Structures are given as structure tokens and as C-alpha cells.
Amino acid sequence: MTDDKSQLPELRASHADRDRIAEQLRVAAGDGRLTMDELDERLEKALNARTGSELAALVTDLPAVGAAGSDLVAPSAEPKELMRIEVSSGSAVREGRWVVPRAMEVKAGSGSVRLDLTQAVLTAPLLRIDATVRSGSLTIVTKPGIEVVMEDVSVSSGSAKVRHHVDAGSVPTVLRVEVSGSVRSGSITARPPRRSFMDWLRRRQIRFQ
């Protein structure tokens, strides 16, 4: 009897497999290799992928994150000079290990834009963001070492706020984000990541010990 391994069923993809592919897609989009529509389409397919081959098909034309010869996560990576994000009533998110450009133009009508810098690849000490927000929102998620300045933002009936980390003063600045532009009835907010329920529970337990 012949042992034909080709007849064996393919292993199912795990949550970790999907997360790894999603990160690779976000990094590629941050480097300009994918358009925002392509990113959304491939992320949707990654979320619903059942096998490893279905996931692999989504990144066959992209360099592997951290692969030899790839400049996507290297400290000396050359970032894009300008990244443009425009939403009307939808949403756009940059998170994970995406490569931060030198400058960004963000336009939000009634939609939302979230820039998560907590795991982003920082390749320059300064990021300039020119934002035009109507009734929508722009949220910049930071970590200690990232300083956000909004001195040149004009506000009508909306808001522009920077929420600092508790321990921000003890960490040297690795990235300065200078935000300029205008807000009508919407909002621009720079803040730390939201605490998860487990973070809240651990802090509560420590408080009452």
C-alpha cells in the first residue's frame, strides 16, 4: 500500500497565522506596496481564510516581514515622503508594524482615521501631519517616547486634544508628531492605548492588596 502524502488534508490556519499575514499586509500598505482598497480586501480574505495556502496566496507578491534583504523593518529603512489618507463616511486604520512616512495628509469627512504608532516602524525623528477634519475624527495612538504637538490646528466647534502618558517624562523622545490643519465639528485626539479589561483587573488587584 502506497503512502501518498498528497492525499492528506491541509492543516487549518490558526489565529496566530492570520495575525502574522495581517501584519505583513499592513506593513506592505504602509510602504506603498498596496492601495487602501487592496489592503481592506486582503485583510477581509485573511480574516476568513481557513487554510495556510489561502493565507499564503495573499502575500505571494509581497516581501516577508523581517526577511533578509527586506527594508520594511530595518532601522535604516527609507520611509515614504508622503502618505495620503482620505475617508468620507468610512474608516481607515494603520496599526501593527506599518512604516511611518515623513509626512501625512489626512482628510476625514464624517468618517474616522486611526493611526496606531505603538508598534509602528519609526525611521525618522519627525512626522508632520496635515489634517482636515469635518465632522469625523482623527485618532493618534501613542506610546512613551512619542510627543504630539497640535499648536497649528484651528478648531471651530470640535476639539483637538493631546492626552499624555503618566510616565512620558521619564522616556526620551524618539518621535515628534507635529499636527497642523483644521477641525470643524469633529475631533483630533492623541492618546495612549486604551486599557484592556485584564489590565484594569490587574491594576485593581494591586490597589487592594
C-alpha positions in Angstrom: 0.0 0.0 0.0 1.5 3.3 -1.0 1.7 6.2 1.5 0.5 9.1 -0.6 1.1 12.2 1.5 -0.6 14.4 -1.2 -3.9 12.9 -0.1 -3.5 14.2 3.5 -5.8 17.1 4.4 -4.2 20.5 4.7 -3.8 21.9 8.1 -6.2 24.6 9.2 -4.9 28.2 9.8 -4.7 29.4 13.4 -5.4 32.9 14.8 -1.6 33.4 15.0 -1.3 32.6 11.3 -3.9 35.1 10.4 -2.4 37.8 12.6 1.0 37.2 11.0 -0.4 37.7 7.5 -2.4 40.7 8.5 0.7 42.3 9.9 2.6 41.7 6.7 -0.2 43.2 4.7 -0.4 46.4 6.9 3.4 46.8 6.6 3.2 46.5 2.8 0.4 49.1 2.7 2.4 51.5 4.9 5.3 51.1 2.4 3.0 51.9 -0.6 3.0 48.4 -2.0 -0.7 48.0 -1.6 -3.5 50.6 -2.0 -6.0 51.0 0.8 -8.7 49.2 -1.2 -6.3 46.3 -1.8 -5.4 46.2 1.9 -9.1 46.1 3.0 -9.8 43.4 0.5 -6.9 41.2 1.5 -7.5 41.7 5.3 -11.0 40.5 4.8 -9.8 37.4 3.0 -7.2 36.8 5.7 -9.9 37.0 8.4 -11.9 34.3 6.6 -9.1 32.1 5.5 -9.3 28.5 6.6 -6.0 27.0 5.5 -2.4 28.1 5.2 -2.4 28.0 1.4 -5.3 30.5 1.4 -3.2 32.9 3.6 0.0 32.4 1.6 -1.8 33.4 -1.6 -2.5 36.8 -0.1 1.2 37.7 0.3 2.9 35.9 -2.7 3.7 39.3 -4.3 5.0 40.9 -1.0 8.3 40.7 0.8 8.2 38.9 4.1 8.3 41.0 7.3 11.8 40.8 8.7 13.1 38.8 5.7 16.7 39.1 4.7 17.1 41.9 2.2 13.8 43.5 3.2 13.9 47.1 4.2 10.4 47.1 5.8 11.5 46.7 9.4 15.2 47.7 9.3 16.1 50.8 11.4 17.6 52.3 8.3 14.5 51.8 6.2 13.7 54.7 3.9 10.2 55.8 4.6 7.8 57.3 2.1 8.0 61.1 1.8 4.2 61.5 1.9 1.2 59.3 2.7 -2.3 60.4 1.9 -5.4 59.1 3.6 -8.9 60.3 2.8 -12.2 59.0 4.1 -15.7 60.3 3.6 -18.1 58.3 5.8 -16.0 55.2 6.2 -12.9 54.4 8.3 -9.2 53.9 7.8 -6.8 52.3 10.3 -3.0 52.0 10.3 -1.8 49.6 13.0 0.8 46.9 13.7 4.3 47.3 12.2 3.5 49.8 9.4 6.3 52.1 8.2 5.7 55.7 9.3 6.3 58.2 6.5 7.9 61.6 6.9 4.6 63.4 6.2 0.9 62.6 6.0 -2.2 64.3 4.6 -5.3 63.2 6.3 -8.9 64.2 5.3 -11.9 62.9 7.2 -15.4 63.9 6.3 -17.8 62.2 8.6 -15.6 59.1 8.8 -12.7 58.1 11.1 -9.0 57.7 10.8 -6.9 55.9 13.5 -3.1 56.0 13.4 -1.7 53.5 15.9 2.0 54.2 16.5 2.6 51.8 19.3 4.2 49.1 17.1 4.9 51.2 14.0 8.3 51.2 12.4 9.8 54.6 13.2 12.6 55.6 10.7 12.7 59.4 11.2 12.5 61.6 14.3 9.8 63.8 12.9 6.3 63.2 11.4 4.3 66.1 10.0 0.5 65.5 9.7 -1.7 68.0 7.8 -5.2 67.2 8.9 -8.6 68.4 7.6 -11.4 67.0 9.8 -15.1 68.0 9.3 -17.5 66.0 11.5 -15.3 62.9 11.6 -12.3 62.1 13.7 -8.6 61.5 13.6 -7.1 59.5 16.5 -3.3 59.1 17.0 -2.5 56.3 19.4 0.9 56.9 21.1 3.4 55.3 23.5 6.0 56.8 25.8 8.7 58.4 23.7 6.2 59.8 21.1 5.4 63.5 21.5 2.4 65.1 19.8 2.1 68.8 19.2 -1.1 70.5 17.9 -0.1 74.2 18.1 -1.2 74.9 14.5 -4.6 73.3 14.4 -7.6 75.6 14.1 -10.9 74.4 15.7 -14.5 75.6 15.1 -16.9 73.7 17.3 -14.9 70.5 17.5 -11.8 69.6 19.6 -8.1 68.9 19.4 -6.6 67.2 22.4 -3.4 65.5 23.5 -3.6 63.0 26.4 -0.1 62.3 27.8 1.2 59.1 29.3 1.7 59.0 33.0 5.4 58.1 32.7 6.0 60.1 29.5 8.5 62.4 31.2 10.9 59.6 32.1 11.3 58.3 28.5 13.4 60.1 25.8 11.5 61.4 22.8 12.0 59.1 19.7 9.3 60.7 17.5 7.8 64.2 17.4 4.5 64.4 15.7 3.5 67.9 14.5 -0.2 68.2 13.6 -1.5 71.1 11.7 -4.8 71.8 9.9 -8.4 72.4 10.8 -11.3 70.8 12.7 -14.9 71.8 12.2 -17.3 69.8 14.5 -15.1 66.7 14.6 -12.1 65.9 16.7 -8.4 65.2 16.6 -7.1 63.2 19.6 -3.7 61.9 20.5 -3.9 59.4 23.4 -2.3 56.3 24.9 -3.8 52.9 24.1 -7.0 52.0 25.9 -6.5 49.6 28.8 -8.0 46.2 28.3 -10.2 44.6 30.9 -7.3 42.4 32.1 -5.1 45.5 32.5 -7.9 47.1 34.6 -8.3 43.9 36.6 -4.6 43.6 37.4 -4.4 47.3 38.5 -7.4 46.8 40.7 -5.9 43.7 42.3 -2.6 45.5 43.0 -4.5 48.5 44.5 -6.4 46.3 47.0 -3.5 44.0 48.1 
